[in-house]
Amino acid sequence: MKRILYLLFLLLCSAKMLYAQSAEDLVSQAINKASKKDFEGAIIDCTSAIEIDPGSVKAFYSRGYAKSNLGRYVEAIQDYNEAIELDPTFTTLYINRGNAKDELGQFADAIADFDHAISLEPRSAIAYNNRGIAKNSLGRYADAIADFDEAITLLPKFEPAYNNRGHAKINLKHYREAIPDFDRAIALYPQFAQAYNNRGLAKDLLEDYAGAMSDLNEAITIDAKCAEAYNNRAHLKNNIKHYAEAIEDCNQAIALLPKYTDAFYNRGIAQSHLGKYENAMADFDQTIVLDPKYIDAYLNRGNAKKNLEKYTDAIADYDQAITLDPRNILAFANRADAKNKSGQNEEALKDLDQAINLNVKSAFAYAIRGSIKNSSGQYNEAIADLNQAIIIDPAYQDAYYTRGLAKNSLGQYADAIADYDRAIKLDPKSATAYLNRGLAKNSLNRYAEAITDFDQAIKLDPKSALAFQNRGYAYYKLGASKTNYRRAIADYNMAIEIGGSNYKPAVQYQVNAMSALDKTSKN
């Protein structure tokens, strides 16, 4: 969000004595240096001016301004304190001191300074704007918007206030309402990189990915050092599954801001999607170092550990997420999944019951509970949970897939196939969905159709011993020709090669196929 920091070019008083005139010359020189971003030089000149005239409000004020621009906020506040002692009615001192406090995260104290500035100058649009920023940082979004409204009323062409109001609306999840504010900010200042960045974020959250990409690209074109735009573009690229590109943008954001918490987090998300779980864990580690209360970082680090079968460590991360947010449904559901995979089935079900009690519309919790019940042979109960998950989220691919498994176990092969059909439509790259649909078709003696599914499963996962074994079985059952038996034998050989010489099902089937081939050859 954009704060306004004042550097005033104050008029010199001709009545000053000679030594004061020299101090004012130094301050004027400092102001000129600050305007050219030579803040260190400005500080040296202001310090010299203060040595000559310890009562120079302008020298303390200008030195505070220079220190703020160098990120030396504590020192800046000390200078503003000195200036306020000398002139308690100087409105801009309170505004700039409030800005420095805001940068230090002292939001309540910053608001007190902006309050005082407004009491001295009730028509200060900048004081309202900056107070709105501090309120936004405290999560007081509606109050912040009221301040931005007032700033815009006082100064209708004040583009930072429109941008900041839009940002507060994003925080309220009023994404569509935020966009006109960014439109207005850009119309007033077409080179406003931050407004493009924020509008891009709003569009991303509205799933207008093309519009978001255009805005974020424009933000970076205008300001190649806008770390937030790189990070937001990485978030967008994660959403559109361009994970490698997302990592590149996060790298750029981190290079610009080495302690950019969200950039480490978004890079971790991209690494996880690419299956680089160790790298993802390192990024989530860094996220947590920078912000020990970053709940989603614990959640996703737990997920990475779970994918690496480090279930005990994963459970510890979910525990921490629940400690920080005792009503976090995803933490309970994922902890349940980890407990189930580590053999703690009863404990897992308790977690899922808790997740569903917290939110009866959690499709994820129902799906995980259904999966656990399916694994423990409670097929009808599993189907009931998976039905509920699908009612809540009709596009939940894994729920259809797992329900297909349960129906298949109950011998409901046609119904299972219908679920696998839906799972494949939602995720055409699911090798396991093709594999299991092929198994169901084998059970219905639809061997030719099953072979087509196994073909696709092998194309997607060339190391699937089960797919080769069951395609071999389908060829064997089709029989009636040397070609089918030879194909069956070849598939069994491949299954044994992948699964190892002790892959007993394929070994036995291979013997049968070789015997059938031998009989066919003799005939």
RATA-V879853 format. One line per field, one symbol per residue. phi: phi as a letter, one per 40 degrees, with the letter a starting at -180 (. if undefined). psi: psi as a letter, one per 30 degrees, with the letter a starting at -180 (. if undefined). burial: I if it has 24 or more other C-alpha atoms within 12 Angstrom, else O. A space follows every 10 residues. Layout:
phi = ???
psi = ???
burial = ???
//
This chain:
phi = .bcbbcbccc cccccccccc dccccccccc cccccbgccc cccccccccc ccbcbcdccc cccccccccc gcccccdccc dcccdcacbc dccccccccc ccccgccccc ccccdccccc acbcccccdc ccccccccgc ccccccccdc ccccacbccc cccccccccd ccgcccccdd ccdcccccac bcdcccdccc cccdccgccc ccccccccdc ccbcbcdccc ccccdccccc gccccccccc dcccccbcbc dccccccccc ccccgccccc dcccdcdccc acbcdcccdc cdccccccgc ccccccccdc ccccacbccc cccccccccc cbgccccccc ccdcccccac bccdcccccc ccccccgccc ccccccdccc ccbcbcdccc cccccccccc gccccccccc dcccccacbc ccccdccccc cdccgccccc ddccdccccc bcbcdcccdc ccccccccfg addccccccc ccdcccccch ccccdccccc dccccccccc ccc
psi = ljljkkjkik kkjfflleee eeeeeeeeee eeeefggiee eeeeeeeeee eeifgjeeee eeeeeeeefg gieeeeeeee eeeeeeifgj efeeeeeeee eefggieeee eeeeeeeeee ifgjeeeeee eeeeeefggi eeeeeeeeee eeeeifgiee eeeeeeeeee fggieefeee eeeeeeeejf gieeeeeeee eeeefggiee eeeeeeeeee eejfgjeeee eeeeeeeeeg gieeeeeeee eeeeeejfhj eeeeeeeeee eefggieeee eeeeeeeeee jfgjefeeef eeeeeefggi eeeeeeeeee eeeejfgjee eeeeeeeeee fggieeeeee eeeeeeeejf gjeeeeeeee eeeefggiee eeeeeeeeee eejfgjefee eeeeeeeefg gieeeeeeee eeeeefifgj eeeeefeeee eefggieeee eeeeeeeeee ifgjeeeeef eeeeeefebg leeeeeeeee eeeeeeeefl fgieeeeeee eeeeeeeeee ee.
burial = IIIIIIIIOO OOOOOOOOOI OIIIIIIIII IIIIOOOOII IIIIIIIIII OOIOOIIIII IIIIIIIIIO OOIIIIIIII IIIIOOOOOI IIIIIIIIII IIIOOOIIII IIIIIIIIOO OOOIIIIIII IIIIIIIOOO IIIIIIIIII IIOOOOOIII IIIIIIIIII IOOOIIOIII IIIIIIOOOO OIIIIIIIII IIIIIOOOIO IIIOIIIIII OOOOOIIIII IIIIIIIIIO OOIIIIIIII IIIIOOOOOI IIIIIIIIII IIIOOIIIII IIIIIIIIOO OOOIIIIIII IIIIIIIOOO IIIIIIIIII IIOOOOOIII IIIIIIIIII IOOOIOIIII IIIIIIOOOO OIIIIIIIII IIIIIOOOII IIIIIIIIII OOOOOIIIII IIIIIIIIIO OOIIIIIIII IIIIOOOOOI IIIIIIIIII IIIOOIIIII IIIIIIIIOO OOOIIIIIII IIIIIIIIIO OIOIIIIIII IIIIIIOOOO OOOOIIIOII IIIIOIIOOO OOO
//
